[in-house]
Amino acid sequence: MSETKVSTPAAVKGAVDYSTPAIIFDRVTVTYGRGKNATHALVDFNLKVGQGETVALLGPSGSGKSTALKALAGFARPTSGTVRLGDKDVTNLPPAKRGIGVVVQSYALFPHMRVSENVAFGLKAHKVPRADIAGRVAEALEMVGMSAYATRLPRELSGGQQQRVAIARALAIRPKVLLLDEPLAAQDAQLRISMVAELQQLRKALPDTAMLYVTHDQSEALALADRIVVMRDAKLVDVDTADNLWTRPPTSFTAAFLGGANLIPCTVGRVIGTSALVTVGDSTLPAEAPQPSVGKTDWSPGSSALLCVRPHALTVGPPTEAGALRARVTAAVWRGSSTRLTLAVAGLPDQLIEADVPGQAQFALENEVGVRFPAVAGVLVQVPA
Ligand SMILES: Nc1ncnc2c1ncn2[C@@H]1O[C@H](COP(=O)(O)OP(=O)(O)OP(=O)(O)O)[C@@H](O)[C@H]1O
């Protein structure tokens, strides 16, 4: 997974209005096939996306992300539930009548048509007056920086350029809703980084367009989305702002999927407000005990919990350092700007933790080290049922 670092959505967008959602999924279930061969691809899926909001659907392969997009675009028919665009129920409307822009990983450009013809295609299908088409094509190509390539054929373009054309084609119909299904998955890591930055610019240029963005790359979701929906096994696991999901993951699945957090078994001690003392191995550490979400049990003294701490928040030094947990290095992988250490911590049998240390760290395997937690060691997450 790439570690794209670009400015966060809050920096590029203002507040989102949820009072009149652009997209509503209301208890949408999609089942492919029947009987023994039935696959429940989406189960009881609820989501509202505000006008101008970008929501990323993030989850492992097969978790139902694309199916949610297909249900909205009209390419998969819900078995039950409704899909609305604004105040209009579109559950049974054909895809072409929904006015949604769709961009998929494979570009889906017509190989025999020039760039401008590809972009014009959707406009003709939407019965845009002939006199307006050239202007709308030029406007869409301008938005994605492809004006100079209007007369080329798709095969004369790079993958990134083809994807820009596919985005222009989706934008040309001036959709209120834009769906992007893994739009950068076919690009190499370097190009993905620059295209994430371009998509951020596009979001700024389209303040009223709601976007639903499917990805399994957490860095794209963090960089682009106002909110992230985490999916697993056809269901929505968590939904919140990227910042909240990252800093206070409501479930261990989200904690692990979004940023690969360490989830260290601990015992809850004293709790005052949102501060707790927890026991990890032989050490007592201060931790954040976030308000549990509705329906979840409180943090009670003596109960088991998981301490969520990101690998980069840990520091590793000599084993004799005061306040450090003693550990043994079991793996060290240099990643360029940092080294990922895997550590077996004394007093935590069967639990390996990961720590990122700057640069090409000189830790030999089996070295004894001391692991230090930050002043607030981490945030508590419920043990999964
Ligand atoms: N047309 C289909 N017929 C039968 N099963 C399908 C069909 N499309 C998807 N599925 C199944 O539905 C489930 C959800 O698939 P979906 O494509 O929505 O997942 P995804 O989260 O988008 O995965 P990926 O990240 O791999 O694209 C999977 O088990 C998949 O095999």
The ligand as an SDF file (V2000), in Angstrom:
LIG
                    3D

 31 33  0  0  0  0  0  0  0  0999 V2000
  -21.9610  -10.3520  -11.1260 N   0  0  0  0  0  0  0  0  0  0  0  0
  -21.7100  -11.0820  -10.0360 C   0  0  0  0  0  0  0  0  0  0  0  0
  -22.1970  -12.3190   -9.8800 N   0  0  0  0  0  0  0  0  0  0  0  0
  -21.9560  -13.0460   -8.7680 C   0  0  0  0  0  0  0  0  0  0  0  0
  -21.2270  -12.5980   -7.7240 N   0  0  0  0  0  0  0  0  0  0  0  0
  -20.7110  -11.3720   -7.8130 C   0  0  0  0  0  0  0  0  0  0  0  0
  -20.9050  -10.5300   -8.9660 C   0  0  0  0  0  0  0  0  0  0  0  0
  -20.2520   -9.3570   -8.7590 N   0  0  0  0  0  0  0  0  0  0  0  0
  -19.6740   -9.4490   -7.5490 C   0  0  0  0  0  0  0  0  0  0  0  0
  -19.9380  -10.6500   -6.9670 N   0  0  0  0  0  0  0  0  0  0  0  0
  -19.5160  -11.1020   -5.6340 C   0  0  0  0  0  0  0  0  0  0  0  0
  -20.0320  -10.1840   -4.6810 O   0  0  0  0  0  0  0  0  0  0  0  0
  -19.0910   -9.9350   -3.6380 C   0  0  0  0  0  0  0  0  0  0  0  0
  -18.8060   -8.4350   -3.5590 C   0  0  0  0  0  0  0  0  0  0  0  0
  -18.1300   -8.0580   -4.7570 O   0  0  0  0  0  0  0  0  0  0  0  0
  -17.6830   -6.5590   -5.0360 P   0  0  0  0  0  0  0  0  0  0  0  0
  -17.1710   -6.4970   -6.4270 O   0  0  0  0  0  0  0  0  0  0  0  0
  -18.7900   -5.6270   -4.6680 O   0  0  0  0  0  0  0  0  0  0  0  0
  -16.4970   -6.3920   -3.9810 O   0  0  0  0  0  0  0  0  0  0  0  0
  -15.4010   -5.2460   -3.8720 P   0  0  0  0  0  0  0  0  0  0  0  0
  -15.3500   -4.8800   -2.4110 O   0  0  0  0  0  0  0  0  0  0  0  0
  -15.6790   -4.1540   -4.8270 O   0  0  0  0  0  0  0  0  0  0  0  0
  -14.0990   -6.0670   -4.2620 O   0  0  0  0  0  0  0  0  0  0  0  0
  -12.7590   -5.6110   -5.0800 P   0  0  0  0  0  0  0  0  0  0  0  0
  -12.0090   -4.6800   -4.1780 O   0  0  0  0  0  0  0  0  0  0  0  0
  -12.0440   -6.9150   -5.2710 O   0  0  0  0  0  0  0  0  0  0  0  0
  -13.2200   -4.9890   -6.3530 O   0  0  0  0  0  0  0  0  0  0  0  0
  -17.8830  -10.7940   -3.9480 C   0  0  0  0  0  0  0  0  0  0  0  0
  -17.9920  -11.9820   -3.2110 O   0  0  0  0  0  0  0  0  0  0  0  0
  -18.0030  -11.0620   -5.4470 C   0  0  0  0  0  0  0  0  0  0  0  0
  -17.4270  -12.3030   -5.7790 O   0  0  0  0  0  0  0  0  0  0  0  0
  1  2  1  0
  2  3  1  0
  2  7  2  0
  3  4  2  0
  4  5  1  0
  5  6  2  0
  6  7  1  0
  6 10  1  0
  7  8  1  0
  8  9  2  0
  9 10  1  0
 10 11  1  0
 11 12  1  0
 11 30  1  0
 12 13  1  0
 13 14  1  0
 13 28  1  0
 14 15  1  0
 15 16  1  0
 16 17  2  0
 16 18  1  0
 16 19  1  0
 19 20  1  0
 20 21  2  0
 20 22  1  0
 20 23  1  0
 23 24  1  0
 24 25  2  0
 24 26  1  0
 24 27  1  0
 28 29  1  0
 28 30  1  0
 30 31  1  0
M  END
$$$$
